[in-house]
Amino acid sequence: MQQPANTAVLLLRLSLAATFLSAVASRLHFWGSQSSGWKAFLQYTAEVNSFAPAGIIPFLAVAATILETLFALSFIIGFKLRWSGLGAGILTLLFALAMTYSMGIKSPLDYSVFVFSASAFLLSQTKPDKWSLDGFAGKPRVQK
């Protein structure tokens, strides 16, 4: 498989990070009046995970928020992209499957959740480049 251009990988990383951070910002009221808020996010988490016991919903909401934040930060700085891409791909695939089960196939398709998941999996397969901490750390040092 041919490696995508460095610029495309950087744009993919930043767009995935921005999407994760926007969702987190909304549930934490950083978007002001356009925010959904934590209470609404808990209700949405319960709706998406309609099969889960009510007692586990707060854990799922907190875990998703922490993981989304960590994956976004990893994508921005380009740290451990293979693992964070894989983790983000799994997280969003599970989200898409839960949405499909609870709401039908239209919701995850309308919100491009499968596309997001596939993009994260693609990112996990890219090689470190000059725009990533992984690429910078992996460069051989010139001996003098």
KELUM-264184 format. One record per atom (N, C-alpha, C): residue number from 0; x, y, z. Coordinates in pm, 1 decimal, padded with zeros to 6 digits. Atoms other than C-alpha are relative to their C-alpha. Example, Ala and Ser with C-alpha at 12.3 -4.5 7.8 and 13.67 -1.06 7.14 Angstrom:
<pavexs>
+------+----------+----------+----------+
: resi :       px :       py :       pz :
+------+----------+----------+----------+
:    0 :  00089.0 : -00119.0 :  00000.0 :
:    0 :  01230.0 : -00450.0 :  00780.0 :
:    0 :  00090.0 :  00120.0 :  00000.0 :
:    1 : -00082.0 : -00119.0 : -00006.0 :
:    1 :  01367.0 : -00106.0 :  00714.0 :
:    1 : -00077.0 :  00109.0 :  00073.0 :
+------+----------+----------+----------+
</pavexs>
This chain:
<pavexs>
+------+----------+----------+----------+
: resi :       px :       py :       pz :
+------+----------+----------+----------+
:    0 :  00084.4 : -00118.0 :  00000.0 :
:    0 :  00000.0 :  00000.0 :  00000.0 :
:    0 :  00088.6 :  00123.9 :  00000.0 :
:    1 : -00077.0 : -00122.4 :  00010.6 :
:    1 :  00131.5 :  00340.9 : -00095.2 :
:    1 : -00031.9 :  00092.4 :  00116.7 :
:    2 :  00014.0 : -00091.7 : -00112.3 :
:    2 :  00189.0 :  00589.1 :  00186.3 :
:    2 : -00061.7 :  00131.5 : -00047.9 :
:    3 :  00055.5 : -00130.4 :  00037.6 :
:    3 : -00034.2 :  00902.3 :  00170.8 :
:    3 :  00102.0 :  00111.4 :  00021.4 :
:    4 : -00090.0 : -00114.5 : -00013.3 :
:    4 :  00139.3 :  01238.1 :  00137.6 :
:    4 : -00003.6 :  00054.4 :  00142.2 :
:    5 : -00010.0 : -00054.9 : -00135.7 :
:    5 :  00259.5 :  01401.9 :  00460.5 :
:    5 : -00110.2 :  00100.4 :  00030.9 :
:    6 :  00101.6 : -00102.5 : -00021.8 :
:    6 :  00016.8 :  01691.1 :  00417.9 :
:    6 : -00137.2 : -00062.5 :  00021.8 :
:    7 :  00129.6 :  00066.8 : -00015.7 :
:    7 : -00282.4 :  01458.9 :  00379.9 :
:    7 : -00010.5 : -00066.4 :  00136.7 :
:    8 : -00000.1 :  00064.1 : -00131.6 :
:    8 : -00185.9 :  01266.4 :  00694.2 :
:    8 : -00015.1 :  00106.0 :  00109.1 :
:    9 :  00012.1 : -00107.9 : -00098.3 :
:    9 : -00143.2 :  01591.5 :  00887.4 :
:    9 : -00142.7 :  00053.6 :  00004.7 :
:   10 :  00138.4 : -00049.3 :  00004.4 :
:   10 : -00483.8 :  01716.8 :  00771.6 :
:   10 : -00097.4 : -00101.7 :  00058.8 :
:   11 :  00084.0 :  00104.7 : -00058.3 :
:   11 : -00642.0 :  01383.1 :  00863.3 :
:   11 :  00011.7 :  00001.7 :  00151.8 :
:   12 : -00021.5 : -00005.1 : -00145.2 :
:   12 : -00486.7 :  01395.6 :  01211.0 :
:   12 : -00071.8 :  00119.2 :  00062.0 :
:   13 :  00058.5 : -00121.4 : -00057.0 :
:   13 : -00600.6 :  01753.4 :  01270.0 :
:   13 : -00152.2 :  00001.0 : -00009.9 :
:   14 :  00146.8 :  00002.1 :  00012.2 :
:   14 : -00954.0 :  01698.9 :  01139.9 :
:   14 : -00062.0 : -00098.9 :  00098.6 :
:   15 :  00050.6 :  00095.5 : -00100.5 :
:   15 : -01003.2 :  01389.9 :  01358.5 :
:   15 :  00011.4 :  00060.3 :  00140.3 :
:   16 : -00017.7 : -00063.8 : -00130.8 :
:   16 : -00861.8 :  01578.5 :  01657.7 :
:   16 : -00103.6 :  00109.0 :  00022.8 :
:   17 :  00097.6 : -00108.7 : -00015.0 :
:   17 : -01086.3 :  01879.1 :  01594.6 :
:   17 : -00140.1 : -00053.9 :  00024.8 :
:   18 :  00132.7 :  00058.6 : -00018.7 :
:   18 : -01393.8 :  01657.5 :  01571.4 :
:   18 : -00015.1 : -00054.7 :  00141.0 :
:   19 :  00004.6 :  00050.3 : -00138.5 :
:   19 : -01313.3 :  01480.6 :  01898.6 :
:   19 : -00007.5 :  00115.6 :  00098.7 :
:   20 : -00003.7 : -00110.9 : -00095.6 :
:   20 : -01230.8 :  01808.1 :  02076.0 :
:   20 : -00127.4 :  00083.4 : -00002.3 :
:   21 :  00126.5 : -00073.6 :  00008.1 :
:   21 : -01545.6 :  01979.2 :  01950.4 :
:   21 : -00110.2 : -00070.9 :  00078.7 :
:   22 :  00100.8 :  00077.0 : -00073.7 :
:   22 : -01761.9 :  01699.8 :  02089.7 :
:   22 :  00023.1 :  00011.4 :  00150.6 :
:   23 : -00032.2 : -00012.5 : -00142.1 :
:   23 : -01581.2 :  01712.7 :  02424.0 :
:   23 : -00031.4 :  00141.3 :  00048.4 :
:   24 :  00027.0 : -00139.3 : -00036.8 :
:   24 : -01603.3 :  02092.8 :  02431.6 :
:   24 : -00149.7 :  00025.6 :  00016.0 :
:   25 :  00144.3 : -00017.8 : -00008.9 :
:   25 : -01977.3 :  02075.8 :  02372.0 :
:   25 : -00056.0 : -00056.7 :  00129.9 :
:   26 :  00055.1 :  00060.4 : -00122.5 :
:   26 : -02046.6 :  01838.7 :  02659.4 :
:   26 :  00052.5 :  00066.4 :  00126.0 :
:   27 : -00055.2 : -00071.1 : -00115.3 :
:   27 : -01825.1 :  02049.0 :  02891.0 :
:   27 : -00035.1 :  00149.2 : -00001.0 :
:   28 :  00051.7 : -00137.5 :  00011.3 :
:   28 : -02000.9 :  02374.6 :  02790.8 :
:   28 :  00102.2 :  00102.4 : -00046.3 :
:   29 : -00097.6 : -00094.7 :  00051.3 :
:   29 : -01696.8 :  02528.2 :  02620.4 :
:   29 : -00049.2 :  00071.4 : -00125.7 :
:   30 :  00057.3 : -00063.7 :  00118.4 :
:   30 : -01911.0 :  02616.7 :  02315.8 :
:   30 : -00109.1 :  00099.8 :  00038.1 :
:   31 :  00098.9 : -00098.4 : -00044.1 :
:   31 : -02130.9 :  02845.6 :  02524.6 :
:   31 : -00141.9 : -00047.4 : -00027.1 :
:   32 :  00141.7 :  00031.5 :  00023.0 :
:   32 : -02493.4 :  02853.4 :  02415.9 :
:   32 : -00020.4 : -00112.7 : -00101.6 :
:   33 :  00010.9 :  00108.4 :  00097.7 :
:   33 : -02422.2 :  02601.6 :  02139.5 :
:   33 :  00038.7 : -00135.5 :  00059.3 :
:   34 : -00040.3 :  00123.8 : -00066.3 :
:   34 : -02306.9 :  02340.9 :  02391.1 :
:   34 : -00120.4 : -00086.2 :  00033.7 :
:   35 :  00105.9 :  00092.2 : -00040.8 :
:   35 : -02509.9 :  02031.6 :  02465.1 :
:   35 : -00001.1 : -00015.7 :  00151.4 :
:   36 : -00010.4 :  00014.5 : -00144.2 :
:   36 : -02385.4 :  02003.7 :  02822.7 :
:   36 :  00011.8 : -00145.2 :  00042.7 :
:   37 : -00025.3 :  00133.9 : -00050.9 :
:   37 : -02302.1 :  01705.6 :  03039.7 :
:   37 : -00129.0 : -00079.6 :  00018.0 :
:   38 :  00126.6 :  00069.9 : -00024.2 :
:   38 : -02660.8 :  01621.1 :  03134.2 :
:   38 : -00057.2 : -00054.4 : -00131.8 :
:   39 :  00049.8 :  00044.5 :  00130.0 :
:   39 : -02766.9 :  01602.4 :  02769.4 :
:   39 :  00088.8 : -00111.5 : -00056.1 :
:   40 : -00090.0 :  00104.8 :  00046.9 :
:   40 : -02456.1 :  01395.0 :  02692.0 :
:   40 : -00027.6 : -00131.7 :  00071.0 :
:   41 :  00035.8 :  00122.8 : -00072.4 :
:   41 : -02547.0 :  01146.7 :  02964.4 :
:   41 : -00127.7 : -00062.1 : -00057.8 :
:   42 :  00124.1 :  00050.5 :  00060.1 :
:   42 : -02897.4 :  01117.2 :  02815.6 :
:   42 :  00027.7 : -00060.6 : -00137.4 :
:   43 : -00034.6 :  00050.8 :  00132.9 :
:   43 : -02751.2 :  01071.2 :  02466.5 :
:   43 :  00077.4 : -00131.7 :  00011.5 :
:   44 : -00075.3 :  00123.6 : -00022.4 :
:   44 : -02506.5 :  00808.2 :  02596.9 :
:   44 : -00095.1 : -00114.4 :  00033.4 :
:   45 :  00099.2 :  00102.5 : -00035.4 :
:   45 : -02800.6 :  00619.7 :  02748.4 :
:   45 : -00082.7 : -00039.8 : -00121.8 :
:   46 :  00078.2 :  00029.2 :  00121.4 :
:   46 : -02993.6 :  00646.7 :  02420.4 :
:   46 :  00080.2 : -00085.2 : -00098.0 :
:   47 : -00085.4 :  00075.1 :  00092.9 :
:   47 : -02702.3 :  00522.6 :  02209.4 :
:   47 :  00026.4 : -00141.2 :  00052.3 :
:   48 : -00029.0 :  00129.0 : -00063.8 :
:   48 : -02629.2 :  00242.0 :  02454.6 :
:   48 : -00124.6 : -00053.9 :  00068.2 :
:   49 :  00128.9 :  00041.5 : -00055.8 :
:   49 : -02991.9 :  00140.7 :  02505.2 :
:   49 :  00003.0 : -00140.9 :  00058.5 :
:   50 : -00014.1 :  00138.5 : -00046.1 :
:   50 : -02880.3 : -00217.5 :  02569.2 :
:   50 :  00076.6 : -00008.9 :  00132.8 :
:   51 : -00084.4 :  00001.6 : -00119.5 :
:   51 : -02653.5 : -00118.5 :  02862.7 :
:   51 : -00081.9 :  00031.7 :  00124.8 :
:   52 :  00067.4 : -00033.2 : -00125.7 :
:   52 : -02764.8 : -00111.7 :  03226.7 :
:   52 :  00018.7 :  00148.7 :  00033.2 :
:   53 : -00003.9 : -00142.9 : -00031.6 :
:   53 : -02842.4 :  00240.7 :  03350.7 :
:   53 :  00119.8 :  00036.9 :  00087.4 :
:   54 : -00110.4 : -00029.0 : -00090.5 :
:   54 : -02571.6 :  00218.3 :  03617.4 :
:   54 :  00134.8 :  00016.0 : -00067.1 :
:   55 : -00128.9 : -00006.2 :  00070.2 :
:   55 : -02293.5 :  00189.8 :  03360.2 :
:   55 :  00010.6 :  00123.9 : -00090.0 :
:   56 :  00001.4 : -00115.0 :  00091.3 :
:   56 : -02394.0 :  00497.0 :  03156.3 :
:   56 :  00097.7 :  00109.9 :  00041.8 :
:   57 : -00098.3 : -00103.3 : -00037.2 :
:   57 : -02195.0 :  00752.7 :  03361.9 :
:   57 :  00144.5 : -00043.4 : -00027.8 :
:   58 : -00133.9 :  00050.8 :  00029.4 :
:   58 : -01884.4 :  00532.1 :  03331.0 :
:   58 :  00029.6 :  00009.1 : -00149.3 :
:   59 : -00019.3 : -00006.3 :  00145.6 :
:   59 : -01929.9 :  00506.7 :  02953.1 :
:   59 :  00021.5 :  00143.8 : -00046.0 :
:   60 : -00011.6 : -00141.4 :  00038.0 :
:   60 : -01972.4 :  00885.1 :  02925.7 :
:   60 :  00136.4 :  00056.2 :  00039.1 :
:   61 : -00129.8 : -00049.4 : -00046.6 :
:   61 : -01662.6 :  00961.5 :  03133.2 :
:   61 :  00112.4 : -00065.6 : -00080.0 :
:   62 : -00103.6 :  00071.4 :  00075.1 :
:   62 : -01454.2 :  00693.8 :  02957.8 :
:   62 :  00010.7 :  00053.7 : -00142.6 :
:   63 : -00001.4 : -00053.1 :  00136.7 :
:   63 : -01555.9 :  00821.0 :  02612.6 :
:   63 :  00063.4 :  00139.0 : -00003.2 :
:   64 : -00053.3 : -00136.3 : -00004.6 :
:   64 : -01473.3 :  01179.1 :  02710.3 :
:   64 :  00151.4 : -00000.4 :  00020.9 :
:   65 : -00144.4 :  00008.9 : -00025.4 :
:   65 : -01130.3 :  01087.9 :  02847.8 :
:   65 :  00072.7 : -00054.1 : -00123.1 :
:   66 : -00064.9 :  00058.7 :  00118.0 :
:   66 : -01044.1 :  00867.3 :  02549.3 :
:   66 : -00000.4 :  00096.4 : -00118.5 :
:   67 :  00007.2 : -00095.4 :  00111.5 :
:   67 : -01163.7 :  01125.1 :  02294.9 :
:   67 :  00101.7 :  00112.4 :  00018.3 :
:   68 : -00097.2 : -00106.0 : -00027.2 :
:   68 : -00949.5 :  01391.7 :  02462.8 :
:   68 :  00142.7 : -00049.8 : -00021.3 :
:   69 : -00135.0 :  00055.3 :  00016.7 :
:   69 : -00640.9 :  01168.9 :  02476.6 :
:   69 :  00032.7 : -00027.9 : -00146.3 :
:   70 : -00024.6 :  00026.8 :  00142.2 :
:   70 : -00679.2 :  01055.9 :  02115.3 :
:   70 :  00020.6 :  00130.3 : -00076.1 :
:   71 : -00013.6 : -00129.2 :  00068.6 :
:   71 : -00725.4 :  01417.1 :  01999.9 :
:   71 :  00137.7 :  00060.8 :  00024.9 :
:   72 : -00131.4 : -00056.0 : -00031.1 :
:   72 : -00413.1 :  01534.8 :  02180.1 :
:   72 :  00111.5 : -00079.7 : -00068.1 :
:   73 : -00097.4 :  00084.6 :  00067.9 :
:   73 : -00218.5 :  01239.8 :  02041.4 :
:   73 :  00005.7 :  00031.4 : -00149.2 :
:   74 :  00004.4 : -00031.9 :  00142.7 :
:   74 : -00333.6 :  01323.9 :  01688.9 :
:   74 :  00064.1 :  00136.4 : -00028.0 :
:   75 : -00054.6 : -00134.2 :  00020.9 :
:   75 : -00237.3 :  01690.2 :  01727.0 :
:   75 :  00151.9 : -00002.5 :  00002.0 :
:   76 : -00146.8 : -00001.0 : -00009.8 :
:   76 :  00119.3 :  01623.1 :  01838.4 :
:   76 :  00065.7 : -00114.4 : -00076.9 :
:   77 : -00056.3 :  00111.4 :  00076.7 :
:   77 :  00160.9 :  01302.4 :  01639.3 :
:   77 :  00073.4 : -00099.8 :  00086.7 :
:   78 : -00063.2 :  00091.1 : -00095.1 :
:   78 :  00241.6 :  01081.3 :  01936.8 :
:   78 : -00073.0 : -00133.5 :  00002.7 :
:   79 :  00056.0 :  00135.7 : -00002.5 :
:   79 :  00188.8 :  00703.4 :  01923.0 :
:   79 : -00120.4 : -00011.2 : -00094.6 :
:   80 :  00110.8 : -00005.5 :  00095.7 :
:   80 : -00023.8 :  00743.8 :  01611.1 :
:   80 : -00054.2 : -00138.1 : -00035.5 :
:   81 :  00047.3 :  00135.6 :  00031.8 :
:   81 : -00040.0 :  00371.1 :  01540.2 :
:   81 : -00101.3 : -00044.3 :  00105.6 :
:   82 :  00087.3 :  00046.0 : -00108.5 :
:   82 : -00195.0 :  00297.8 :  01881.4 :
:   82 : -00120.4 :  00091.4 :  00019.3 :
:   83 :  00113.8 : -00090.7 : -00018.4 :
:   83 : -00408.7 :  00610.3 :  01909.9 :
:   83 : -00096.0 : -00009.2 : -00118.5 :
:   84 :  00087.9 :  00019.9 :  00115.8 :
:   84 : -00541.1 :  00560.2 :  01555.6 :
:   84 : -00081.5 : -00127.8 :  00014.0 :
:   85 :  00069.9 :  00126.3 : -00022.1 :
:   85 : -00626.2 :  00200.7 :  01637.1 :
:   85 : -00105.1 :  00015.1 :  00110.6 :
:   86 :  00094.6 : -00021.3 : -00110.1 :
:   86 : -00788.7 :  00301.1 :  01966.7 :
:   86 : -00118.5 :  00085.0 : -00041.4 :
:   87 :  00108.5 : -00087.0 :  00045.8 :
:   87 : -00988.6 :  00581.0 :  01806.5 :
:   87 : -00089.3 : -00073.2 : -00100.4 :
:   88 :  00079.0 :  00078.7 :  00094.9 :
:   88 : -01095.1 :  00346.5 :  01526.7 :
:   88 : -00093.2 : -00097.2 :  00070.6 :
:   89 :  00082.6 :  00094.8 : -00076.6 :
:   89 : -01219.1 :  00087.8 :  01775.2 :
:   89 : -00110.7 :  00073.9 :  00075.1 :
:   90 :  00099.5 : -00076.9 : -00075.6 :
:   90 : -01392.1 :  00348.2 :  01993.5 :
:   90 : -00114.2 :  00047.2 : -00090.4 :
:   91 :  00104.9 : -00052.7 :  00088.1 :
:   91 : -01578.0 :  00504.6 :  01701.4 :
:   91 : -00075.7 : -00111.1 : -00071.8 :
:   92 :  00072.3 :  00113.1 :  00057.9 :
:   92 : -01660.9 :  00167.4 :  01545.9 :
:   92 : -00102.3 : -00053.7 :  00100.9 :
:   93 :  00094.5 :  00043.0 : -00103.7 :
:   93 : -01816.5 :  00058.8 :  01876.7 :
:   93 : -00115.6 :  00099.1 :  00012.3 :
:   94 :  00103.4 : -00103.9 : -00003.6 :
:   94 : -02005.0 :  00390.4 :  01884.2 :
:   94 : -00096.0 : -00016.3 : -00118.2 :
:   95 :  00083.6 :  00017.2 :  00119.9 :
:   95 : -02129.6 :  00334.7 :  01527.2 :
:   95 : -00088.8 : -00123.6 :  00012.1 :
:   96 :  00079.2 :  00122.7 : -00016.1 :
:   96 : -02241.2 : -00019.2 :  01606.2 :
:   96 : -00108.3 :  00017.2 :  00106.5 :
:   97 :  00100.7 : -00026.5 : -00103.9 :
:   97 : -02417.1 :  00093.5 :  01926.5 :
:   97 : -00110.0 :  00090.0 : -00055.2 :
:   98 :  00099.7 : -00088.0 :  00062.8 :
:   98 : -02589.0 :  00372.7 :  01731.2 :
:   98 : -00090.2 : -00079.8 : -00093.6 :
:   99 :  00077.1 :  00081.4 :  00093.9 :
:   99 : -02696.7 :  00123.6 :  01465.9 :
:   99 : -00099.0 : -00087.6 :  00074.1 :
:  100 :  00087.4 :  00087.4 : -00078.4 :
:  100 : -02838.7 : -00114.8 :  01724.2 :
:  100 : -00115.2 :  00079.5 :  00063.2 :
:  101 :  00098.8 : -00075.6 : -00076.3 :
:  101 : -03020.2 :  00155.2 :  01922.5 :
:  101 : -00087.5 :  00091.9 : -00084.7 :
:  102 :  00070.5 : -00103.0 :  00076.9 :
:  102 : -03124.9 :  00401.0 :  01649.3 :
:  102 : -00023.5 : -00036.8 : -00145.8 :
:  103 :  00009.2 :  00035.3 :  00141.0 :
:  103 : -03098.6 :  00219.2 :  01318.3 :
:  103 :  00122.1 :  00049.0 : -00075.4 :
:  104 : -00119.7 : -00028.0 :  00079.8 :
:  104 : -02841.0 :  00251.0 :  01041.8 :
:  104 :  00009.2 :  00145.4 : -00046.3 :
:  105 : -00000.6 : -00136.7 :  00053.5 :
:  105 : -02943.6 :  00602.4 :  00932.2 :
:  105 :  00083.7 :  00095.5 :  00084.6 :
:  106 : -00072.9 : -00094.0 : -00087.1 :
:  106 : -02796.1 :  00784.6 :  01235.6 :
:  106 :  00151.0 : -00006.4 : -00018.2 :
:  107 : -00145.4 : -00000.4 :  00017.9 :
:  107 : -02436.4 :  00662.4 :  01208.7 :
:  107 :  00041.4 :  00037.1 : -00142.6 :
:  108 : -00032.0 : -00042.0 :  00136.8 :
:  108 : -02448.5 :  00714.5 :  00832.1 :
:  108 : -00013.2 :  00150.6 : -00014.6 :
:  109 :  00019.2 : -00145.4 :  00007.7 :
:  109 : -02586.4 :  01069.1 :  00866.4 :
:  109 :  00113.7 :  00076.8 :  00067.0 :
:  110 : -00106.7 : -00067.0 : -00074.6 :
:  110 : -02315.4 :  01159.8 :  01117.0 :
:  110 :  00139.5 : -00048.8 : -00038.1 :
:  111 : -00128.0 :  00047.7 :  00055.2 :
:  111 : -02037.8 :  00984.1 :  00919.8 :
:  111 :  00087.8 : -00070.6 :  00102.8 :
:  112 : -00076.5 :  00067.9 : -00105.0 :
:  112 : -01936.0 :  00773.5 :  01218.5 :
:  112 :  00085.2 : -00112.1 : -00059.6 :
:  113 : -00079.5 :  00105.5 :  00063.6 :
:  113 : -01823.9 :  00484.5 :  00998.1 :
:  113 :  00118.8 :  00059.6 : -00075.7 :
:  114 : -00109.1 : -00067.7 :  00070.6 :
:  114 : -01615.0 :  00727.1 :  00790.1 :
:  114 :  00106.8 :  00043.7 :  00099.2 :
:  115 : -00093.6 : -00041.3 : -00104.1 :
:  115 : -01457.6 :  00866.7 :  01106.3 :
:  115 :  00081.3 : -00120.4 :  00048.2 :
:  116 : -00066.2 :  00120.6 : -00046.9 :
:  116 : -01378.6 :  00515.0 :  01226.5 :
:  116 :  00101.0 : -00050.6 : -00103.3 :
:  117 : -00090.5 :  00045.7 :  00105.8 :
:  117 : -01227.6 :  00411.4 :  00893.3 :
:  117 :  00119.7 :  00093.5 : -00013.5 :
:  118 : -00109.5 : -00097.0 :  00006.9 :
:  118 : -01020.3 :  00731.3 :  00889.0 :
:  118 :  00100.3 : -00022.3 :  00112.4 :
:  119 : -00089.7 :  00026.2 : -00113.2 :
:  119 : -00880.3 :  00654.8 :  01233.7 :
:  119 :  00079.3 : -00128.2 : -00023.5 :
:  120 : -00072.1 :  00123.8 :  00031.8 :
:  120 : -00795.7 :  00299.4 :  01125.4 :
:  120 :  00106.2 :  00026.0 : -00107.5 :
:  121 : -00097.5 : -00035.5 :  00103.2 :
:  121 : -00623.1 :  00442.1 :  00814.9 :
:  121 :  00118.8 :  00072.3 :  00062.2 :
:  122 : -00107.5 : -00073.5 : -00066.5 :
:  122 : -00424.8 :  00680.4 :  01033.1 :
:  122 :  00091.4 : -00094.6 :  00076.9 :
:  123 : -00082.1 :  00095.7 : -00076.4 :
:  123 : -00307.9 :  00385.9 :  01242.6 :
:  123 :  00098.1 : -00075.3 : -00089.2 :
:  124 : -00086.8 :  00071.7 :  00093.5 :
:  124 : -00143.4 :  00241.7 :  00931.3 :
:  124 :  00103.1 :  00089.0 : -00068.2 :
:  125 : -00096.0 : -00090.3 :  00062.9 :
:  125 :  00055.4 :  00549.5 :  00830.9 :
:  125 :  00132.4 : -00002.8 :  00074.5 :
:  126 : -00133.3 : -00004.7 : -00059.1 :
:  126 :  00425.5 :  00584.9 :  00892.1 :
:  126 :  00023.6 :  00138.7 :  00059.1 :
:  127 : -00032.2 : -00130.8 : -00058.6 :
:  127 :  00561.3 :  00860.8 :  01115.7 :
:  127 :  00064.6 :  00090.6 : -00104.7 :
:  128 : -00056.7 : -00095.4 :  00094.1 :
:  128 :  00649.5 :  01175.0 :  00921.3 :
:  128 :  00057.2 :  00119.4 :  00076.0 :
:  129 : -00065.7 : -00115.1 : -00062.2 :
:  129 :  00821.2 :  01505.8 :  00984.5 :
:  129 : -00095.2 :  00087.9 :  00080.0 :
:  130 :  00097.8 : -00080.4 : -00071.8 :
:  130 :  00497.3 :  01658.1 :  01118.1 :
:  130 : -00050.2 : -00068.9 :  00126.4 :
:  131 :  00045.1 :  00072.1 : -00118.8 :
:  131 :  00469.1 :  01411.9 :  01405.9 :
:  131 :  00113.6 : -00016.5 :  00099.8 :
:  132 : -00098.1 :  00026.5 : -00103.7 :
:  132 :  00645.0 :  01362.0 :  01735.5 :
:  132 :  00062.1 : -00137.6 : -00022.1 :
:  133 : -00052.5 :  00133.7 :  00030.9 :
:  133 :  00678.0 :  00995.4 :  01637.4 :
:  133 :  00109.4 :  00007.2 : -00106.0 :
:  134 : -00098.3 : -00014.8 :  00107.3 :
:  134 :  00862.6 :  01096.3 :  01320.3 :
:  134 :  00125.5 :  00070.2 :  00047.1 :
:  135 : -00114.1 : -00073.9 : -00053.4 :
:  135 :  01085.0 :  01343.0 :  01503.3 :
:  135 :  00082.7 : -00088.9 :  00091.9 :
:  136 : -00070.3 :  00086.5 : -00095.8 :
:  136 :  01171.3 :  01093.1 :  01777.0 :
:  136 :  00066.9 : -00117.8 : -00069.8 :
:  137 : -00054.4 :  00116.8 :  00068.9 :
:  137 :  01238.1 :  00816.4 :  01524.2 :
:  137 :  00113.3 :  00031.1 : -00094.9 :
:  138 : -00107.9 : -00036.7 :  00092.3 :
:  138 :  01492.7 :  01012.6 :  01318.6 :
:  138 :  00134.2 : -00037.2 :  00060.4 :
:  139 : -00134.1 :  00030.1 : -00050.3 :
:  139 :  01845.1 :  00884.3 :  01346.1 :
:  139 :  00078.5 :  00128.6 :  00024.4 :
:  140 : -00083.0 : -00116.3 : -00033.5 :
:  140 :  02081.2 :  01132.9 :  01509.0 :
:  140 :  00127.3 : -00003.0 : -00084.4 :
:  141 : -00122.1 : -00010.7 :  00078.2 :
:  141 :  02369.9 :  01257.1 :  01298.8 :
:  141 :  00118.4 :  00003.1 :  00095.9 :
:  142 : -00119.3 :  00007.6 : -00084.0 :
:  142 :  02700.8 :  01160.8 :  01457.3 :
:  142 :  00106.0 :  00094.5 : -00055.8 :
:  143 : -00107.5 : -00089.0 :  00043.9 :
:  143 :  02979.0 :  01422.2 :  01443.0 :
:  143 :  00133.7 : -00054.5 :  00039.7 :
+------+----------+----------+----------+
</pavexs>
